[in-house]
Amino acid sequence: MMDFRKRRMKLLGTMDEREDALVILTDPAYIHYLTGYHGALGIEWGRPELFLMTGDGESALITPLMEQEMALRQTSVDRVIPWTDGLDDEWRKPLGDFISRHAGGNIGIDYPKMPRVIWDFITGRSGRDKVADISPAIDRMRMIKDADEVRVARHAGEVAVAMLEGAMDRAGTGVFEYEVALAAIEAGTKKAAFLMEQCYPDDEPFNFPVIGNQQIMATGGLTTMCHHRNGMTRLEYGEPFFICHCGTARFKSFYPGFDRTLFVGEVNKEAQKLLETAEKAQAAALNEVKPGAVAEDVYHAYAEVIQSAGYPIPFRAGRSIGFSVNEAPQLAYGDKTKLERGMTFAVDGGADGKNYRAQVGDSILITENGFEFLTPFTKEHSKLVVGR
């Protein structure tokens, strides 16, 4: 069981340093990180959920009435405050009460993720001069994974690998992309369910194993589109087949990154050349990864390989992973963050050609002397041929 109370105490210390009287957060990933709560309804349904922390240590969730029971059972916050659609000014009343109680004090918010309707309400009550973004401080807290998060991260890597194995078992000449996606989802779901039953039995009934979201994959000439989703295209013999589990693979709200370029029937020489560059770029990046390294330097090592091979740089070298699909820091140009033990990243390599593109990616955990693969899976091309 993750120690969410300990995380809230860290947030309280940050509030004290910033002299915040109140913190108001709306990002579901932040709320989950600090409370353990993961609901089903959010702002996309017109139903905001908010986490509040006061300078004297009180914690509260403001949530739709229909989510109250789940919030009470998932969290140890001091108060769960329900509201109902259309009645008594909905979420505005309890939020306004907190703001009034701390009138004149500074308010920390998650500015990049906060819906405009809530921002307008807060600043209308308190004035903009009292409101400041606390997201960078929370992001800093989340960079270093504790032992419980590392355990989940390792299991998330197992789920991603199981998805690829399921996809490879189904893929072959004439098979639809969507059929491969269904096989990946089934394999990942079964692996997640097994791990939850064996390793997290006390979390019932809040273990949710089913994999969702649209699987990123592309075959043949469609591989030039990095985020093409599974569709009605059939796999063709002799063509490359790209599959990415970023944003799809998920285990207990942790999102790993994991990509492989496969080959249908036999290795495609043109795509293989691109893949070799992608793999060298990833290897160069990984060679720089260790505690004390600068994130930007990892990017430069990766970029040098790609540019030297005559290809344009397709994207950053990687990103931090966790309870959000994309977290800080980034293995990108301009990011001066020093890497530390306990950080987790998706580290990629890629190369864009005329007819195809190739990509490889893995999730890693930074260790005392280097890193550990969270997605240990072969890169040997002869073993990445499907449908033989």
C-alpha positions in Angstrom: 0.0 0.0 0.0 1.4 3.3 -1.0 2.0 5.9 1.7 -0.1 8.7 0.4 -0.2 10.5 3.7 3.6 10.8 3.6 3.4 12.5 0.2 0.8 15.0 1.5 3.2 15.8 4.4 5.9 16.6 1.8 3.4 18.8 0.0 2.7 20.6 3.3 6.4 21.3 3.7 6.5 22.8 0.2 3.5 24.9 1.1 5.3 26.2 4.2 8.3 27.2 2.1 6.2 29.0 -0.4 3.9 30.5 2.3 0.8 29.0 0.7 -2.3 29.0 2.8 -4.2 26.7 0.4 -3.4 24.4 -2.5 -6.1 23.5 -5.0 -5.4 20.7 -7.5 -7.4 19.3 -10.4 -5.0 17.1 -12.4 -6.2 13.5 -11.9 -2.6 12.3 -11.8 -1.7 14.7 -9.0 -4.8 13.7 -7.1 -4.0 10.0 -7.4 -0.4 10.6 -6.4 -1.4 12.5 -3.2 -4.5 10.6 -2.2 -4.8 7.2 -4.0 -8.1 8.2 -5.5 -8.8 7.5 -9.1 -12.3 8.3 -10.2 -14.3 7.7 -13.3 -15.8 11.1 -13.9 -14.0 14.4 -14.5 -14.1 17.7 -16.1 -14.8 16.1 -19.5 -18.2 15.2 -18.1 -18.6 18.7 -16.6 -17.9 17.2 -13.2 -14.7 18.7 -11.6 -12.9 16.8 -8.9 -10.6 18.8 -6.7 -8.0 18.0 -4.0 -7.4 20.7 -1.4 -4.6 21.0 1.2 -4.5 23.8 3.8 -1.5 25.3 5.5 -2.5 23.7 8.8 -2.5 20.2 7.3 -6.2 19.6 6.5 -6.7 17.6 3.3 -10.0 17.3 1.4 -11.5 15.9 -1.9 -14.4 17.7 -3.5 -16.1 15.1 -5.7 -19.4 14.4 -7.3 -21.8 12.7 -5.0 -21.9 9.6 -7.2 -18.1 9.2 -6.5 -18.2 9.8 -2.8 -18.3 6.1 -1.7 -15.3 5.3 -3.9 -13.4 8.3 -2.6 -14.1 7.4 1.0 -12.8 3.8 0.5 -9.8 4.7 -1.6 -8.3 7.5 0.4 -7.3 8.6 3.9 -7.9 12.3 3.3 -9.5 14.2 6.2 -12.7 15.1 4.4 -14.6 14.0 1.3 -17.1 16.7 0.3 -19.8 15.7 -2.2 -21.7 17.8 -4.6 -24.6 17.1 -7.0 -25.3 18.3 -10.5 -27.3 21.5 -10.6 -27.9 21.8 -6.9 -26.6 24.3 -4.4 -24.0 25.8 -6.8 -22.4 22.4 -7.2 -18.6 22.3 -6.5 -18.4 26.1 -6.2 -19.9 26.3 -2.8 -17.4 24.0 -0.9 -14.5 25.4 -2.9 -15.7 29.0 -2.2 -15.9 28.1 1.5 -12.2 27.0 1.5 -11.1 30.2 -0.3 -13.1 32.4 2.1 -11.6 30.6 5.1 -8.1 31.5 3.8 -8.9 34.9 2.4 -5.8 37.0 1.9 -3.5 34.0 1.8 -1.5 32.6 -1.1 -3.1 29.8 -3.2 -1.1 27.2 -5.1 -2.7 25.6 -8.1 -1.8 23.2 -10.9 -1.9 25.9 -13.6 -1.1 23.9 -16.7 -3.8 21.4 -16.0 -6.5 23.4 -14.3 -9.7 23.9 -16.3 -10.5 27.5 -17.2 -13.9 27.4 -15.4 -12.1 26.6 -12.1 -9.3 29.1 -12.7 -11.9 31.8 -13.3 -13.8 30.9 -10.1 -10.6 30.9 -7.9 -9.2 34.2 -9.3 -12.6 35.8 -9.1 -12.8 35.0 -5.4 -9.2 35.6 -4.4 -7.6 37.9 -7.0 -4.9 36.8 -9.4 -2.1 38.3 -7.4 -2.6 35.6 -4.7 -2.6 32.6 -7.0 0.6 30.9 -8.2 1.5 27.7 -10.0 2.7 24.9 -7.6 3.1 22.3 -10.4 6.9 22.5 -10.7 7.3 21.7 -7.0 4.9 18.7 -7.3 6.6 17.5 -10.4 9.9 17.6 -8.5 8.3 15.5 -5.8 7.1 13.0 -8.4 10.5 12.6 -10.2 12.0 10.3 -7.6 9.9 7.1 -7.3 9.6 5.5 -3.9 9.9 1.8 -3.3 6.1 1.2 -3.8 6.2 3.1 -7.1 9.2 1.2 -8.3 7.4 -2.1 -7.6 4.4 -1.0 -9.7 6.8 0.3 -12.4 8.4 -3.1 -12.7 5.0 -4.8 -13.0 3.9 -2.2 -15.6 6.9 -3.2 -17.6 5.9 -6.8 -17.4 2.4 -5.8 -18.7 3.9 -3.9 -21.7 6.1 -6.9 -22.6 3.1 -9.3 -22.4 1.2 -7.0 -24.7 3.9 -7.1 -27.3 4.2 -10.9 -27.0 0.5 -11.2 -27.5 0.6 -9.0 -30.5 3.5 -11.0 -32.1 1.6 -14.2 -31.6 -1.4 -12.9 -33.6 0.4 -10.8 -36.2 0.9 -12.3 -39.7 0.3 -11.7 -43.4 -3.3 -10.7 -44.0 -4.2 -10.1 -40.4 -5.9 -6.7 -39.7 -4.1 -4.2 -37.4 -7.1 -4.1 -35.1 -6.9 -7.9 -34.7 -3.4 -7.5 -33.5 -4.4 -4.8 -31.1 -7.1 -7.0 -29.6 -4.6 -9.7 -29.0 -2.2 -7.2 -27.3 -5.0 -5.9 -25.1 -6.1 -9.5 -24.1 -2.5 -10.5 -23.2 -1.8 -7.3 -21.2 -5.1 -7.6 -19.3 -4.4 -11.2 -18.4 -0.9 -10.4 -17.2 -2.2 -7.4 -15.2 -4.9 -9.5 -13.6 -2.4 -12.2 -12.6 0.0 -9.6 -11.0 -2.9 -7.9 -9.2 -4.2 -11.2 -7.8 -0.8 -12.4 -6.7 0.9 -9.2 -5.5 -1.9 -6.7 -4.6 -4.8 -8.7 -3.1 -5.5 -6.0 -0.4 -6.3 -3.4 -3.1 -9.5 -5.1 -4.1 -12.0 -4.0 -5.3 -9.9 -1.2 -6.9 -7.6 -3.4 -9.0 -8.6 -2.6 -12.6 -6.6 -4.9 -15.0 -8.4 -4.3 -18.3 -6.2 -2.4 -20.8 -7.9 0.4 -22.7 -7.1 3.2 -25.2 -6.3 2.9 -28.9 -3.2 0.9 -29.6 -0.5 2.7 -31.6 0.6 0.6 -34.5 1.3 0.8 -38.2 2.4 -1.5 -41.1 4.3 -0.8 -44.3 4.1 2.8 -45.5 1.9 3.8 -42.7 4.9 3.6 -40.4 5.9 7.1 -41.5 3.1 8.3 -39.2 4.5 8.0 -35.6 1.2 7.8 -33.8 -1.0 5.9 -36.3 -3.7 3.9 -34.5 -4.7 0.3 -35.2 -7.2 0.2 -38.0 -8.5 -1.8 -41.0 -5.1 -2.2 -42.7 -3.9 -5.8 -43.3 -0.3 -6.7 -42.5 1.7 -7.5 -45.7 4.5 -10.0 -46.1 7.9 -8.4 -46.2 6.7 -5.1 -44.6 7.8 -3.6 -41.3 5.3 -3.4 -38.5 5.6 -0.8 -35.7 3.9 -1.2 -32.4 4.0 1.3 -29.5 2.5 0.8 -26.1 3.0 4.4 -24.8 -0.3 5.6 -23.3 -1.9 2.2 -23.9 0.0 -0.2 -21.5 -1.0 0.7 -18.0 -0.8 -1.0 -14.6 -2.2 0.4 -11.4 -2.3 3.9 -13.1 1.4 3.7 -14.0 2.2 4.2 -17.7 5.4 2.6 -19.1 6.9 3.4 -22.5 7.8 0.5 -24.9 8.2 0.3 -28.7 9.4 -2.2 -31.2 9.7 -2.3 -35.0 8.8 -5.8 -36.2 8.9 -7.5 -39.6 6.2 -9.5 -41.3 7.4 -12.8 -42.7 11.0 -11.7 -43.2 13.3 -8.8 -42.4 12.8 -5.7 -44.6 16.2 -4.5 -45.5 15.2 -0.8 -46.0 13.4 -0.7 -42.7 16.2 -2.6 -41.0 18.7 0.1 -41.9 16.5 2.7 -40.3 16.1 0.5 -37.2 19.8 0.0 -36.8 20.2 3.8 -36.6 17.3 4.0 -34.1 18.9 1.3 -31.9 22.3 2.9 -32.0 20.7 6.2 -31.0 18.9 4.6 -28.1 22.1 2.8 -27.0 24.1 6.1 -27.1 21.4 7.7 -24.9 21.4 4.9 -22.5 25.2 5.0 -22.3 24.9 8.4 -20.7 22.2 7.5 -18.2 23.4 7.4 -14.6 23.0 9.5 -11.4 24.5 12.9 -11.9 24.1 13.0 -15.7 22.3 16.0 -17.2 19.1 15.2 -19.1 20.2 17.4 -22.0 23.4 15.4 -22.4 21.5 12.2 -22.9 19.6 13.9 -25.7 22.8 15.2 -27.4 24.3 11.7 -27.4 21.1 10.3 -29.1 20.9 13.2 -31.5 24.5 12.9 -32.7 24.0 9.3 -33.8 20.8 10.2 -35.8 22.3 13.3 -37.5 25.6 11.5 -38.3 23.6 8.9 -40.2 21.9 11.6 -42.2 18.5 11.6 -40.7 16.5 14.4 -39.1 16.0 14.3 -35.3 12.5 12.9 -34.9 11.7 13.7 -31.3 13.3 14.0 -27.8 15.4 11.1 -26.5 12.9 10.3 -23.8 10.6 11.4 -21.0 9.9 10.6 -17.4 7.2 8.1 -16.8 4.8 7.5 -13.9 1.1 8.1 -13.1 1.0 10.5 -16.1 1.8 9.5 -19.7 4.3 12.4 -19.9 6.2 13.7 -16.9 9.2 15.9 -16.0 12.1 15.8 -16.6 12.5 15.4 -20.3 15.5 13.9 -22.1 15.4 16.9 -24.4 17.4 19.8 -25.6 17.5 22.5 -22.9 16.5 20.3 -19.9 19.3 20.8 -17.4 17.8 18.4 -14.8 20.4 16.1 -13.1 19.3 12.5 -13.2 18.9 10.8 -9.8 18.5 7.3 -8.6 14.8 6.3 -8.5 13.8 8.3 -11.6 12.0 6.3 -14.4 12.2 7.1 -18.1 11.1 5.9 -21.5 14.2 6.1 -23.7 13.8 6.0 -27.4 15.6 6.0 -30.7 14.2 6.7 -34.1 14.9 7.3 -37.8 12.6 8.6 -40.5 13.2 7.5 -44.1 11.5 8.0 -47.4 9.2 5.0 -47.3 9.3 3.9 -43.7 10.3 5.0 -40.2 11.7 2.8 -37.4 11.6 3.3 -33.7 12.7 1.4 -30.6 11.9 2.4 -27.0 12.2 1.0 -23.5 11.4 1.9 -19.9 14.2 2.1 -17.4 14.8 2.8 -13.7 17.9 4.7 -12.8 19.9 2.8 -10.2 22.9 3.6 -8.1 25.5 3.0 -10.9 23.4 3.1 -14.1 20.0 1.8 -15.0 17.7 -1.2 -15.0 15.5 -2.2 -17.9 11.8 -2.3 -16.9 11.0 -3.7 -20.4 13.6 -6.4 -21.0 12.8 -7.7 -24.5 15.0 -8.7 -27.4 16.1 -6.3 -30.1 17.6 -9.1 -32.2 16.0 -8.6 -35.7 15.7 -12.3 -36.5 13.5 -12.7 -33.4 11.3 -9.8 -34.3 9.9 -11.4 -37.4 6.2 -12.3 -37.0 3.9 -14.6 -39.0 6.5 -16.9 -40.4 
